[in-house]
C-alpha cells in the first residue's frame, strides 16, 4: 500500500535505510540528462521569494495536487504538483505565470476554509497544530492525568486526531519509539524514523492507518497521532501532510488562525525537534460507521410559490424530496440541463435577474449551495463555460451569482465520485448552465424572468430560498 512520505528532499537517502543501518558505498549508475522542462520550472520557482514558494506548495496540498512537505525547495513532486493542477483545471498558461500562481493560492485558501482548517495552540498539550474542523467536529479532553492532550474526531468516529504531552519524567522518545514499533499480530509498521530529538512511525491494520509523531524538548515530549479508516485514505492521506506541516511541538508563542491559512511559521517543514507516539495508544482498527448528515443529491432554488429550479442531471433515477415533503418533477429539459420541481412547505421564492451574457474569463462569481448543515456560500472564478470553485457534493443545481447579484447561471452537474481532501472537495472545474438558458426555461414554464433586468440580490438574500433536494430511490 502507498506510504506517507516525509521530507522528500532532505531525507531521501535516510529513508531508504532501515533504522540503525549504515549506508554502504555503492556503484552509482550514470546520471540521467537533466529534463529541460523540469529545469526551466526549477529556475522560475527558485526565483520566487521563499514565502511564496512555501505558500504555493501548501496550497497544492489543499488542492490535492501535492503530497510532500512544505519546504520551499523544488523537486520532482513540486514539478508534478504544479503540472497536475494545470491539467486538472484546464489551464493553458505556465503554472508559474503570475495569474496562475494567484489562482493556485486562492484555490488553496478556499479549500482550507472549506475544511475549516484552523491552526492554533492546544492549551492541553501546548503544541500548535492545524485541525480540519469540518471533518473533525467532535472535541474532547484526553482521559486520565497523563498524557495531557486533546482528541478530535469525525462525527462517525472513522478519523481521530490526538495531541499528547508528557513531562520529562513520564516518558522518553526511546520508550515511545519502542512501543510504537513493537510487533503485534494485527498491525504492520510501514515506516519508522528515529532521531535524537524526534520520531515518526506509520502503521497499518486490516482496516486502518495511523501516523505518529513525537518531539523532545526541555518541557518533555510532545506530539500527535492520527488514525483513520483505510477506506478514507484517498482524502485523509493528504490531510496527514497538512497537519504535519502545521505542527510545532514547542511554539514560542500561541498561534490562532481559526478556519484560515496557517502562518508561515506553522506550515514550514518541521525543524529537528519533532517526534511520534505510543503504538498502544492508537486504535488498532477504526470502526466503519456510516457518515452522519449525508449530503443532498442536488441544490434547488425556490423561484416561485411551490416551484424549485434545479439541475436535470441530478434527478436521473431520483424520486425527489424537498425537506421532509415529497416532491414531483413538473418539467425537465435534459437538452438544456434544467428541471422544475413542485413541492409544498417551501420558503419564500427569490429569483435574481438572469444575466444575459456569459461571465468573462476570471470574473469573480459566488455559488450558493445546499449542504447537510444548511446553505453554504462558495467563491468561484469564471472559466470557459463554467467556473472553478470548492463545491461540495450536492452542488448540482446551485445558483451562481455575479458581483452585481445577477444570476450568472446554475451549476449543471457534480461528479458522482469527487476527489476529497480532509473530507471536502478542493476547487475544481464545474460546467454552468448560463443565465439566458435559465430565463428561457423558466418563461416556457410560466415563470417570468427579466433577462438582464434589475439585479442586486446578494448571496445572503438568495440563501433562504436555497433548498436541499434528496432522493428516495
C-alpha positions in Angstrom: 0.0 0.0 0.0 1.2 3.6 -0.5 3.1 5.0 2.4 3.2 8.5 3.7 6.4 10.1 2.6 8.1 12.9 4.5 10.9 15.4 3.8 11.4 14.0 0.3 14.4 16.2 -0.4 16.3 16.4 2.9 15.7 12.8 4.0 15.6 10.9 0.7 18.8 9.0 1.4 18.0 8.3 5.0 14.5 7.0 4.3 15.9 4.2 2.1 17.8 2.7 5.1 16.4 0.7 8.0 16.7 2.5 11.3 20.1 1.8 12.7 21.6 0.7 9.4 24.8 2.2 8.0 25.0 3.3 4.4 27.4 1.3 2.3 29.3 2.6 -0.7 27.6 1.7 -3.9 28.3 1.9 -7.6 26.1 4.7 -8.9 24.6 4.5 -12.4 25.4 7.3 -14.8 23.3 10.4 -14.0 20.4 10.9 -16.4 20.4 14.0 -18.5 18.5 16.9 -17.0 14.9 17.3 -18.1 14.7 20.8 -19.8 11.1 21.2 -18.6 12.0 20.4 -15.0 15.0 22.7 -15.1 13.0 25.6 -16.6 10.4 25.3 -13.9 13.0 24.9 -11.2 14.6 28.2 -12.3 11.3 30.1 -12.3 10.2 28.5 -8.9 13.5 29.3 -7.2 13.4 32.9 -8.4 10.3 33.4 -6.2 10.6 34.5 -2.6 10.8 31.6 -0.1 7.5 32.6 1.5 5.7 32.3 -1.9 7.4 29.0 -2.7 6.1 27.6 0.6 2.7 29.1 0.1 2.4 27.5 -3.3 3.3 24.1 -2.0 0.9 24.4 0.9 -1.9 25.5 -1.5 -1.2 22.5 -3.7 -1.5 20.2 -0.7 -5.0 21.5 -0.2 -6.0 21.3 -3.9 -4.9 17.6 -3.8 -2.1 18.0 -6.3 1.0 17.8 -3.9 1.7 15.3 -1.2 5.0 16.2 0.3 6.5 18.5 2.9 6.1 22.3 2.6 9.8 23.3 2.5 10.1 25.8 -0.4 12.6 23.5 -2.1 11.9 22.5 -5.7 11.9 18.8 -6.6 10.1 16.3 -8.8 6.9 16.4 -6.6 6.7 20.2 -6.9 7.1 19.9 -10.6 4.4 17.2 -10.8 2.1 19.1 -8.4 2.1 22.3 -10.4 1.5 20.4 -13.7 -1.2 18.3 -12.1 -3.1 21.5 -11.1 -2.7 22.9 -14.6 -4.0 19.7 -16.2 -6.9 19.3 -13.8 -8.2 22.8 -14.2 -7.6 23.0 -17.9 -5.2 25.9 -17.5 -3.3 26.7 -20.7 -0.7 29.1 -19.2 2.5 28.1 -17.5 1.7 27.1 -13.8 4.2 29.7 -12.6 2.6 32.5 -14.6 1.6 35.2 -12.1 -2.1 34.8 -12.8 -1.9 31.0 -12.3 0.0 31.4 -9.1 -2.7 33.7 -7.8 -5.3 31.1 -8.8 -3.4 28.3 -7.0 -3.1 30.4 -3.8 -6.8 31.3 -3.9 -7.8 27.7 -4.6 -5.7 26.5 -1.6 -7.2 29.2 0.7 -10.7 28.3 -0.4 -10.0 24.6 0.3 -8.6 25.4 3.7 -11.6 27.5 4.6 -14.0 24.8 3.3 -12.2 22.3 5.6 -12.3 24.9 8.4 -8.6 24.2 8.9 -7.7 26.3 12.0 -4.1 26.4 13.2 -4.0 27.1 16.9 -2.1 26.2 20.1 -3.8 23.4 22.0 -3.9 24.5 25.7 -4.0 20.9 27.0 -0.7 19.7 25.3 0.9 23.1 24.4 1.5 22.1 20.7 0.5 24.3 17.8 -1.4 22.2 15.2 -3.9 22.5 12.4 -7.3 20.9 12.8 -9.8 20.5 9.9 -12.9 21.1 12.0 -15.3 20.4 9.1 -14.2 16.8 9.3 -13.1 16.6 12.9 -16.1 18.2 14.5 -16.0 16.4 17.9 -13.5 17.7 20.5 -12.9 16.2 24.0 -10.1 16.2 26.5 -8.0 13.0 26.8 -8.9 11.0 29.9 -6.5 10.5 32.7 -3.8 12.6 34.2 -1.2 11.5 31.6 -0.6 12.2 28.8 -2.3 15.7 28.7 -3.9 16.4 25.4 -7.0 16.8 23.2 -8.9 14.4 21.0 -10.7 15.5 17.8 -12.9 13.0 15.9 -15.1 12.9 12.9 -18.9 12.6 13.5 -18.8 8.9 12.5 -15.6 8.1 14.5 -13.6 7.0 11.5 -10.9 9.7 11.8 -9.2 10.6 15.1 -6.5 13.2 15.8 -5.0 13.4 19.3 -2.3 15.7 20.7 -0.2 14.4 23.6 2.3 15.9 26.1 4.4 14.0 28.6 6.5 15.7 31.3 10.2 14.8 31.2 9.9 12.2 34.0 6.9 10.5 32.4 8.2 9.3 29.0 11.2 9.3 26.7 11.5 9.1 22.9 13.2 5.8 23.3 10.3 4.3 25.2 7.7 5.8 22.9 9.5 4.6 19.8 9.8 1.0 21.2 6.1 1.0 22.0 5.2 2.4 18.6 7.3 -0.1 16.6 6.7 -3.2 18.7 5.3 -6.0 16.5 1.7 -7.0 17.0 -0.4 -9.7 15.2 -2.8 -7.2 13.7 -0.6 -4.1 13.0 2.2 -3.7 10.5 4.7 -0.8 10.8 5.1 0.7 7.3 7.6 3.4 8.2 9.8 4.4 11.1 12.3 7.1 11.7 14.2 7.8 14.9 16.4 10.8 15.6 17.8 12.2 18.9 15.0 14.7 19.2 12.1 13.3 17.2 10.5 10.1 16.0 7.9 9.3 13.3 6.1 6.0 12.9 3.3 5.0 10.5 1.4 1.7 10.5 -1.5 -0.2 9.0 -4.0 -2.8 10.2 -6.6 -4.7 8.1 -8.9 -1.7 8.3 -7.0 1.3 9.5 -3.9 3.5 9.1 -2.0 5.5 11.7 0.6 8.3 11.8 2.6 9.0 14.9 4.9 11.9 15.5 6.7 13.0 18.8 9.3 15.6 19.6 11.6 16.0 22.6 12.5 19.3 24.3 13.2 20.7 27.8 9.5 20.7 28.6 9.3 16.9 27.9 7.8 15.0 25.0 5.0 16.3 22.8 3.4 15.0 19.7 0.3 13.9 17.9 -1.3 10.8 16.4 -3.7 10.5 13.6 -5.7 7.3 13.0 -8.2 6.7 10.2 -10.2 4.1 8.3 -8.1 2.9 5.4 -11.1 3.4 3.1 -10.7 7.1 3.6 -7.1 7.1 2.6 -7.6 9.0 -0.6 -8.9 12.0 1.3 -7.1 11.7 4.6 -3.5 10.9 3.4 -3.1 14.5 2.3 -4.7 15.7 5.5 -1.9 14.0 7.3 0.6 16.1 5.3 -1.3 19.3 6.1 -1.5 18.5 9.8 2.2 17.5 9.9 3.2 20.7 8.1 1.3 22.8 10.7 2.7 21.0 13.7 5.0 22.9 16.1 5.7 21.0 19.3 7.2 23.8 21.3 5.9 27.1 19.9 7.4 30.4 21.0 4.0 32.0 21.2 0.4 30.7 20.9 -0.9 30.5 17.4 -4.5 31.2 16.5 -5.7 31.2 12.9 -9.2 29.6 13.1 -10.6 28.4 9.9 -8.0 30.0 7.7 -4.5 29.6 6.4 -1.6 28.8 8.7 1.1 31.4 9.4 4.4 30.6 7.6 6.0 29.7 10.9 3.4 27.0 11.4 3.4 25.5 7.9 7.2 25.2 7.4 8.9 21.9 7.4 9.4 20.6 10.9 12.7 21.5 12.5 14.9 18.9 14.2 12.8 18.5 17.4 9.8 16.6 16.3 8.6 13.1 17.4 5.8 10.5 17.4 3.5 8.4 19.7 2.9 5.2 21.5 1.5 2.3 19.5 -0.7 1.1 22.3 -2.4 4.4 22.4 -3.5 4.1 18.7 -6.7 2.3 17.7 -5.8 -1.0 16.1 -8.9 -0.8 13.9 -11.2 2.1 13.3 -14.9 1.3 13.1 -16.6 1.7 9.7 -19.6 3.6 10.8 -21.9 5.5 8.4 -21.4 9.2 8.0 -23.8 11.5 9.7 -25.5 14.2 7.8 -25.3 12.8 4.2 -25.0 15.5 1.5 -28.1 16.2 -0.5 -28.5 14.9 -4.1 -28.8 18.4 -5.5 -29.4 22.0 -4.7 -32.7 23.7 -5.6 -33.6 27.4 -5.8 -37.2 28.4 -5.0 -38.1 30.6 -7.9 -41.9 30.8 -7.5 -44.5 29.6 -4.9 -44.3 25.8 -4.8 -41.6 25.7 -7.6 -38.0 24.7 -7.3 -35.4 25.1 -10.0 -32.6 22.5 -10.1 -30.2 20.6 -12.5 -31.8 17.8 -14.5 -28.6 15.8 -14.2 -29.1 15.2 -10.5 -32.6 13.8 -10.9 -31.8 10.8 -13.1 -33.4 7.8 -11.3 -34.4 10.0 -8.4 -37.7 10.3 -6.7 -37.2 13.8 -5.3 -38.0 15.2 -1.9 -37.5 18.7 -0.6 -37.0 18.7 3.1 -39.5 16.3 4.7 -42.0 16.7 1.9 -42.4 14.5 -1.2 -42.0 16.4 -4.5 -42.6 15.7 -8.2 -40.9 16.8 -11.3 -43.1 19.2 -13.3 -40.7 19.8 -16.2 -37.4 18.5 -17.2 -35.3 19.6 -20.2 -32.2 17.3 -20.4 -31.0 19.3 -23.5 -30.9 22.5 -21.5 -30.0 20.6 -18.3 -32.7 22.2 -16.2 -35.7 20.8 -14.2 -38.6 22.3 -12.3 -39.9 20.6 -9.1 -43.2 21.1 -7.3 -43.2 20.8 -3.5 -45.1 22.1 -0.5 -43.9 24.0 2.5 -41.2 25.9 0.7 -39.6 29.1 1.8 -40.4 32.4 0.0 -39.1 32.5 -3.6 -36.1 34.6 -4.7 -35.3 34.9 -8.4 -32.3 37.1 -9.2 -32.5 38.6 -12.7 -30.8 36.1 -15.0 -27.7 37.6 -16.7 -28.0 37.8 -20.5 -24.2 37.5 -21.3 -21.7 34.8 -20.2 -19.3 35.6 -17.4 -15.9 36.8 -18.6 -12.7 34.9 -18.0 -11.5 35.0 -14.4 -14.6 37.0 -13.4 -15.5 36.6 -9.7 -18.6 34.5 -9.0 -20.4 33.3 -6.0 -22.2 29.9 -5.6 -25.0 29.3 -3.0 -25.3 25.6 -2.5 -27.2 23.3 -0.1 -25.4 21.0 2.4 -26.3 18.7 5.3 -25.7 21.7 7.6 -27.7 24.3 5.6 -26.9 26.6 2.7 -23.2 27.4 2.1 -21.6 30.2 0.0 -18.5 29.3 -2.0 -16.3 31.8 -4.0 -15.6 30.9 -7.6 -13.9 32.2 -10.8 -15.4 32.0 -14.3 -13.5 29.7 -16.6 -14.8 29.0 -20.2 -18.4 27.8 -20.0 -18.1 27.0 -16.3 -16.3 28.0 -13.1 -13.6 26.9 -10.7 -14.9 26.7 -7.1 -14.6 24.5 -4.0 -18.1 23.0 -4.4 -19.1 20.0 -2.2 -21.4 17.1 -3.0 -25.0 18.2 -3.7 -24.0 21.4 -5.5 -25.6 20.4 -8.8 -28.4 23.0 -9.4 -26.8 25.6 -7.2 -27.4 29.3 -8.3 -24.3 31.2 -9.5 -24.3 34.9 -8.9 -22.0 37.6 -10.3 -20.7 40.6 -8.4 -23.8 42.7 -9.2 -26.1 39.9 -7.8 -27.4 38.8 -11.2 -28.0 35.1 -11.8 -25.0 34.1 -14.0 -26.3 30.5 -14.2 -26.9 27.2 -12.5 -24.3 24.5 -11.7 -25.0 21.9 -14.3 -23.7 18.7 -12.6 -21.5 17.3 -10.0 -19.3 14.2 -10.3 -20.5 11.0 -8.7 -17.1 10.3 -7.1 -15.4 13.6 -6.3 -11.8 14.0 -5.1 -11.8 14.8 -1.4 -9.1 16.3 0.8 -9.7 16.5 4.5 -13.3 15.5 3.9 -14.0 18.3 1.5 -13.6 18.7 -2.3 -10.9 21.2 -3.3 -11.6 23.7 -6.0 -12.3 22.1 -9.4 -14.0 23.0 -12.7 -17.7 22.6 -13.0 -20.0 23.4 -16.0 -22.6 26.1 -15.6 -25.9 26.5 -17.4 -26.0 30.2 -18.4 -28.5 32.7 -17.2 -30.0 33.1 -20.7 -30.9 29.4 -20.8 -32.3 29.6 -17.3 -34.5 32.6 -18.3 -35.8 30.7 -21.4 -36.6 27.6 -19.4 -38.5 29.5 -16.7 -40.5 31.5 -19.3 -41.5 28.3 -21.1 -42.8 27.0 -17.8 -44.8 30.1 -16.8 -42.3 31.8 -14.6 -41.3 35.3 -15.8 -37.7 36.0 -15.6 -36.5 39.5 -16.6 -33.4 38.7 -18.5 -30.8 41.4 -17.9 -33.2 43.3 -15.6 -32.6 44.7 -12.2 -30.1 42.7 -10.3 -28.7 43.3 -6.8 -29.6 40.0 -5.0 -26.7 39.2 -2.6 -25.8 35.7 -1.6 -27.3 36.4 1.8 -30.6 37.3 0.2 -30.7 34.2 -2.0 -29.6 31.7 0.6 -33.0 31.5 2.4 -34.5 30.3 -1.0 -31.9 27.6 -1.5 -33.2 24.1 -0.5 -31.7 20.6 -0.4 -33.1 18.1 -2.9 -32.8 14.5 -1.7 -33.8 11.3 -3.4 -36.0 8.4 -2.3 -34.6 5.9 -4.8 
